Amino acid sequence: MTKTVYFHIGTVKTGSTGLQKFCYEHREALLGADVDYIQFQPPRLDLPRWANADYLMTADFDSDVVTRYVEASPASRILISEEGLMGRPQIWQHPVFNNMRRVVILYLRNNVDLVASWASENALPYNFSQKEHSSGRGVVSVEEGISVWTDRYLSHLQNLHKAFAADPELTVRLLPFPPSNGKTLIKTLLEALELNQEAVDGLVDAASNDPFNVGHTRKFCDTSSTLADLSLQYGLPRLYSHDLVKSIYNQLHSGDQRKVVETLTKQDMTTIRNKLLSPAKALIEDYGAPPTIIDMPKAAHSNNAPYNPLDLSELKLIFFEHAIKRVVTFLQERDAALQERDAALQERDAALQERDAALQARDTALQERDAALQERDAALQARDTALQERDHTRKYPWKYIRHSWNANLKRSPRSRRGY
């Protein structure tokens, strides 16, 4: 039986995490529908992440392990999902999959919407110190993010087209995000997996909701990135956290509460669209990508008010208030910790004194014991000497009789004259 491997490769900001969560939580139901969401290694639920391709993302992964997992699967369909695969065609072109039918499933979002959403994602607090599955650039302002991720996405689209063109045996399915015709995201994925309608309907009914992430406002993104800069500028990196951002965000009166894309000027939107136009058109013409990806976003057709930036002086004032409170709290906690340390040191000193007294008492007891042992040894030695004399007397009694006789003669001269 020739197996089919479906590579769901993103793109970013198209509900991939929600789809992966659905597939992970409904593995048994999917397997019953002849789809195996193989777990090559335990997922990183602590992040949380439900993707199942982390093993394939490692350098020089063991292809024999992948082969064993795939061959051992009772299903004819294997699903591998990881948006990072979008930029790693060498994985879905790996020789380990040569004898299988390969299908790439790729959701494509309006280019301007995607760049704006990607920029907002990288302005969030978790990017400050997270090492895995973040840009590695730290918390990036929306302005910088728009520039960076436009260039990054341009490279992704160009490389995808090249990879598709170089792999004629690959089946490519490019789907719109959000889905059209009133379909849910989960339903479009299940249909892309070529399941029958009954299996699709059963799995869709099992889904609690459609896995769309709720985006953050421009105000929240601006608050996050500005506070990250201030924390580093004033040497207070440990002060920065999601709780700090959320707290100050709720106190600010200034800022723009709209989505990031709604705060861009039409000129900004046009610049992004035009920069991504060529590779996007190529995907539409050659692989049937949804044409909506090159449209201007819906926000461009509204009479949006100009972007309302944060009042930096207001934010700094609240930031310094938090910093002062944090410093005061830190000092109080430090003083309390020092008091606890002093109390612990006093207890330790008292314990050491008790220990020294106990050691001294022990030494005295040992000295008395040694003296008693010496007395005992002397008594034993005297006893042994007496026993030796007794045994000798019993063995040679005449010696002691003569000795006693001579001793008496020496004491009494008269006795000698009588003999």
MOTA-V215026 format. One record per residue. N is the residue number from 1. RES is the residue in one small letter. SS is DSSP state (helix for helix, strand for strand, loop for the rest). PHI is phi in whole degrees, 0 to 359 (* if undefined). OMEGA is omega in degrees with one decimal (999 if undefined). Layout:
((N,RES,SS,PHI,OMEGA) (N,RES,SS,PHI,OMEGA))
This chain:
((1,m,loop,*,176.7) (2,t,loop,282,-178.6) (3,k,loop,268,177.0) (4,t,strand,249,176.9) (5,v,strand,253,178.6) (6,y,strand,259,177.8) (7,f,strand,258,173.2) (8,h,strand,272,-168.1) (9,i,loop,245,175.8) (10,g,loop,109,4.8) (11,t,loop,281,173.8) (12,v,loop,299,175.4) (13,k,loop,61,175.6) (14,t,loop,231,175.1) (15,g,loop,79,-176.1) (16,s,helix,300,-178.1) (17,t,helix,298,178.3) (18,g,helix,295,177.2) (19,l,helix,297,179.9) (20,q,helix,294,177.3) (21,k,helix,297,177.4) (22,f,helix,300,-178.1) (23,c,helix,296,-179.8) (24,y,helix,293,-176.4) (25,e,helix,285,-179.4) (26,h,loop,241,-178.8) (27,r,helix,301,-177.7) (28,e,helix,293,178.7) (29,a,helix,295,177.2) (30,l,helix,296,179.6) (31,l,helix,297,176.4) (32,g,helix,295,177.3) (33,a,loop,264,176.4) (34,d,loop,75,174.6) (35,v,strand,234,-179.6) (36,d,strand,252,174.0) (37,y,loop,273,-169.8) (38,i,loop,299,175.1) (39,q,loop,256,179.3) (40,f,loop,294,174.6) (41,q,loop,203,-178.2) (42,p,loop,302,179.7) (43,p,loop,288,179.5) (44,r,loop,272,-178.0) (45,l,loop,291,179.5) (46,d,loop,287,-174.8) (47,l,loop,281,-9.3) (48,p,loop,271,176.9) (49,r,loop,218,180.0) (50,w,loop,240,178.0) (51,a,loop,295,-178.1) (52,n,loop,241,-177.5) (53,a,loop,246,-179.5) (54,d,helix,303,-179.2) (55,y,helix,298,-179.3) (56,l,helix,288,-178.2) (57,m,helix,278,179.9) (58,t,loop,284,180.0) (59,a,loop,293,176.5) (60,d,loop,55,177.3) (61,f,loop,296,-177.1) (62,d,loop,281,-178.0) (63,s,helix,294,178.3) (64,d,helix,296,177.7) (65,v,helix,297,179.4) (66,v,helix,298,179.6) (67,t,helix,301,-179.3) (68,r,helix,296,179.7) (69,y,helix,298,-176.8) (70,v,helix,293,-179.2) (71,e,helix,294,-179.0) (72,a,helix,282,-177.9) (73,s,loop,289,177.1) (74,p,loop,283,-176.0) (75,a,loop,271,176.0) (76,s,loop,269,179.1) (77,r,strand,243,178.0) (78,i,strand,246,179.6) (79,l,strand,250,176.0) (80,i,strand,237,-174.9) (81,s,strand,233,178.2) (82,e,loop,190,-178.1) (83,e,helix,295,177.1) (84,g,helix,293,178.7) (85,l,helix,292,179.5) (86,m,helix,303,-179.3) (87,g,helix,262,-179.2) (88,r,loop,227,-179.6) (89,p,helix,299,-179.6) (90,q,helix,297,179.3) (91,i,helix,281,179.0) (92,w,helix,283,172.0) (93,q,loop,255,-176.1) (94,h,loop,295,-179.7) (95,p,helix,303,-179.6) (96,v,helix,298,-178.9) (97,f,helix,257,-173.6) (98,n,loop,299,-175.5) (99,n,loop,270,-179.0) (100,m,loop,239,171.6) (101,r,strand,284,-175.5) (102,r,strand,244,179.4) (103,v,strand,230,175.0) (104,v,strand,259,176.1) (105,i,strand,249,-175.5) (106,l,strand,226,174.9) (107,y,strand,271,-179.7) (108,l,strand,239,-177.3) (109,r,strand,251,173.9) (110,n,loop,311,-171.3) (111,n,helix,304,-178.0) (112,v,helix,292,177.2) (113,d,helix,302,-176.7) (114,l,helix,296,-178.9) (115,v,helix,299,179.7) (116,a,helix,296,179.4) (117,s,helix,293,178.6) (118,w,helix,296,178.2) (119,a,helix,296,179.6) (120,s,helix,295,179.4) (121,e,helix,299,-176.6) (122,n,loop,275,172.1) (123,a,loop,263,-175.1) (124,l,loop,279,-173.0) (125,p,helix,300,-174.6) (126,y,helix,297,179.2) (127,n,helix,286,-173.4) (128,f,helix,299,-176.7) (129,s,loop,227,-176.9) (130,q,loop,292,-177.5) (131,k,loop,264,-175.6) (132,e,loop,262,172.1) (133,h,loop,57,169.8) (134,s,loop,226,-173.1) (135,s,loop,290,-174.4) (136,g,loop,82,-178.5) (137,r,loop,263,-174.6) (138,g,loop,81,178.1) (139,v,loop,281,-174.1) (140,v,loop,251,177.0) (141,s,loop,295,-179.9) (142,v,helix,300,-179.3) (143,e,helix,301,179.0) (144,e,helix,294,-178.7) (145,g,helix,299,178.7) (146,i,helix,303,-179.3) (147,s,helix,292,-175.8) (148,v,helix,296,-172.5) (149,w,helix,279,170.6) (150,t,helix,296,178.6) (151,d,helix,295,-179.3) (152,r,helix,295,-178.4) (153,y,helix,290,175.1) (154,l,helix,302,179.1) (155,s,helix,297,179.5) (156,h,helix,298,-178.0) (157,l,helix,296,179.3) (158,q,helix,296,-178.8) (159,n,helix,292,177.5) (160,l,helix,297,179.8) (161,h,helix,299,178.1) (162,k,helix,297,-179.4) (163,a,helix,295,177.9) (164,f,helix,297,-177.6) (165,a,helix,294,-177.8) (166,a,loop,276,-174.2) (167,d,loop,227,-174.5) (168,p,loop,295,179.8) (169,e,loop,278,-178.5) (170,l,loop,278,172.9) (171,t,strand,268,-175.5) (172,v,strand,245,176.7) (173,r,strand,237,-179.1) (174,l,strand,255,-171.7) (175,l,strand,245,-178.9) (176,p,strand,280,171.7) (177,f,strand,230,-5.2) (178,p,loop,292,-176.6) (179,p,loop,299,178.6) (180,s,loop,262,175.9) (181,n,loop,59,175.8) (182,g,loop,72,180.0) (183,k,loop,282,174.4) (184,t,loop,274,179.3) (185,l,helix,298,-179.8) (186,i,helix,297,-179.0) (187,k,helix,297,-179.8) (188,t,helix,295,177.9) (189,l,helix,294,-178.3) (190,l,helix,297,176.7) (191,e,helix,292,177.4) (192,a,helix,293,176.6) (193,l,loop,278,174.9) (194,e,loop,64,175.6) (195,l,loop,276,177.2) (196,n,loop,288,-172.5) (197,q,helix,298,179.9) (198,e,helix,296,178.9) (199,a,helix,295,178.7) (200,v,helix,298,-177.7) (201,d,helix,298,-179.7) (202,g,helix,296,-179.8) (203,l,helix,287,177.5) (204,v,helix,297,179.0) (205,d,helix,296,-179.2) (206,a,helix,283,-178.8) (207,a,loop,284,-179.2) (208,s,loop,287,177.7) (209,n,loop,197,-179.9) (210,d,loop,280,-168.6) (211,p,loop,278,174.8) (212,f,loop,262,173.5) (213,n,loop,282,175.5) (214,v,loop,274,-177.8) (215,g,loop,286,178.8) (216,h,loop,263,-180.0) (217,t,strand,285,177.1) (218,r,helix,298,179.8) (219,k,helix,299,180.0) (220,f,helix,295,179.6) (221,c,helix,297,178.9) (222,d,helix,296,178.5) (223,t,helix,299,-178.1) (224,s,helix,298,-176.3) (225,s,helix,290,179.7) (226,t,helix,292,178.7) (227,l,helix,294,176.2) (228,a,helix,299,178.7) (229,d,helix,296,-179.0) (230,l,helix,295,-179.6) (231,s,helix,298,178.2) (232,l,helix,285,-178.2) (233,q,helix,299,-177.3) (234,y,loop,259,175.1) (235,g,loop,65,-179.4) (236,l,loop,236,-176.8) (237,p,helix,298,-179.0) (238,r,helix,287,177.7) (239,l,helix,285,-174.3) (240,y,loop,286,177.9) (241,s,loop,196,176.7) (242,h,helix,297,179.5) (243,d,helix,296,177.9) (244,l,helix,297,-179.7) (245,v,helix,300,-178.2) (246,k,helix,297,-178.6) (247,s,helix,296,-178.6) (248,i,helix,290,176.4) (249,y,helix,304,-179.0) (250,n,helix,289,-179.7) (251,q,helix,269,-175.9) (252,l,loop,287,174.3) (253,h,loop,266,-179.7) (254,s,loop,270,178.7) (255,g,loop,113,-175.1) (256,d,loop,251,-174.5) (257,q,loop,274,-180.0) (258,r,loop,276,172.6) (259,k,strand,297,-177.6) (260,v,helix,301,-176.6) (261,v,helix,298,-178.9) (262,e,helix,284,179.3) (263,t,helix,264,179.3) (264,l,loop,281,174.0) (265,t,loop,284,177.6) (266,k,helix,297,176.8) (267,q,helix,295,176.8) (268,d,helix,299,-179.3) (269,m,helix,297,-179.7) (270,t,helix,296,178.9) (271,t,helix,298,178.9) (272,i,helix,297,-177.9) (273,r,helix,302,-176.1) (274,n,helix,293,-179.4) (275,k,helix,293,-176.9) (276,l,helix,262,-170.7) (277,l,helix,296,-172.4) (278,s,helix,297,179.9) (279,p,helix,294,178.5) (280,a,helix,293,177.0) (281,k,helix,299,179.8) (282,a,helix,297,177.9) (283,l,helix,292,178.2) (284,i,helix,293,-174.9) (285,e,helix,288,-172.9) (286,d,helix,266,-173.7) (287,y,helix,228,173.6) (288,g,loop,70,177.0) (289,a,loop,298,179.8) (290,p,loop,300,-176.5) (291,p,helix,295,-179.9) (292,t,helix,295,-177.0) (293,i,helix,293,-178.3) (294,i,helix,259,178.1) (295,d,loop,288,167.3) (296,m,loop,289,-178.0) (297,p,loop,293,179.9) (298,k,helix,303,-178.3) (299,a,helix,299,-178.6) (300,a,helix,287,-177.2) (301,h,helix,263,178.1) (302,s,loop,252,176.5) (303,n,loop,276,-177.2) (304,n,loop,287,175.6) (305,a,loop,290,176.9) (306,p,loop,301,179.0) (307,y,loop,302,179.9) (308,n,loop,254,-175.1) (309,p,loop,286,174.8) (310,l,loop,294,170.1) (311,d,loop,275,-173.7) (312,l,helix,299,-179.9) (313,s,helix,294,177.5) (314,e,helix,295,-179.7) (315,l,helix,296,-179.8) (316,k,helix,298,-180.0) (317,l,helix,300,179.6) (318,i,helix,293,178.9) (319,f,helix,299,-179.1) (320,f,helix,293,175.6) (321,e,helix,299,177.4) (322,h,helix,296,-179.0) (323,a,helix,297,179.9) (324,i,helix,296,178.0) (325,k,helix,300,-179.8) (326,r,helix,294,179.0) (327,v,helix,295,178.5) (328,v,helix,299,178.1) (329,t,helix,299,179.0) (330,f,helix,298,180.0) (331,l,helix,295,177.8) (332,q,helix,297,178.2) (333,e,helix,296,178.6) (334,r,helix,294,179.6) (335,d,helix,298,178.1) (336,a,helix,297,178.9) (337,a,helix,294,178.3) (338,l,helix,294,176.9) (339,q,helix,297,177.3) (340,e,helix,298,178.7) (341,r,helix,295,179.6) (342,d,helix,297,178.6) (343,a,helix,297,179.0) (344,a,helix,295,178.6) (345,l,helix,294,176.5) (346,q,helix,298,177.2) (347,e,helix,298,178.7) (348,r,helix,295,179.4) (349,d,helix,297,178.1) (350,a,helix,298,179.0) (351,a,helix,296,179.2) (352,l,helix,294,177.1) (353,q,helix,297,177.0) (354,e,helix,299,178.7) (355,r,helix,295,180.0) (356,d,helix,297,177.5) (357,a,helix,297,179.0) (358,a,helix,295,178.3) (359,l,helix,294,179.0) (360,q,helix,295,177.2) (361,a,helix,298,178.1) (362,r,helix,296,-180.0) (363,d,helix,298,178.2) (364,t,helix,298,179.4) (365,a,helix,298,179.1) (366,l,helix,292,177.9) (367,q,helix,297,177.9) (368,e,helix,297,178.0) (369,r,helix,296,-179.7) (370,d,helix,297,178.2) (371,a,helix,296,178.7) (372,a,helix,298,178.9) (373,l,helix,294,177.5) (374,q,helix,296,177.1) (375,e,helix,299,179.2) (376,r,helix,296,-179.8) (377,d,helix,298,178.4) (378,a,helix,296,179.0) (379,a,helix,296,178.8) (380,l,helix,294,179.8) (381,q,helix,293,177.1) (382,a,helix,296,178.5) (383,r,helix,297,-179.8) (384,d,helix,298,178.8) (385,t,helix,296,179.2) (386,a,helix,297,179.9) (387,l,helix,293,177.7) (388,q,helix,297,179.2) (389,e,helix,296,179.2) (390,r,helix,299,-178.4) (391,d,helix,296,179.5) (392,h,helix,293,179.5) (393,t,helix,296,-179.9) (394,r,helix,292,-176.6) (395,k,helix,279,-179.0) (396,y,loop,233,-175.2) (397,p,helix,293,-176.9) (398,w,helix,297,178.0) (399,k,helix,295,-176.6) (400,y,helix,281,176.3) (401,i,helix,293,179.2) (402,r,helix,296,178.5) (403,h,helix,298,179.8) (404,s,helix,292,179.0) (405,w,helix,296,178.9) (406,n,helix,298,179.2) (407,a,helix,294,178.9) (408,n,helix,290,179.2) (409,l,helix,296,179.0) (410,k,helix,294,-177.9) (411,r,helix,279,-173.9) (412,s,loop,228,179.8) (413,p,helix,297,-178.7) (414,r,helix,300,-178.5) (415,s,helix,297,-179.1) (416,r,helix,288,-179.7) (417,r,helix,291,-179.0) (418,g,loop,287,-177.7) (419,y,loop,251,999))
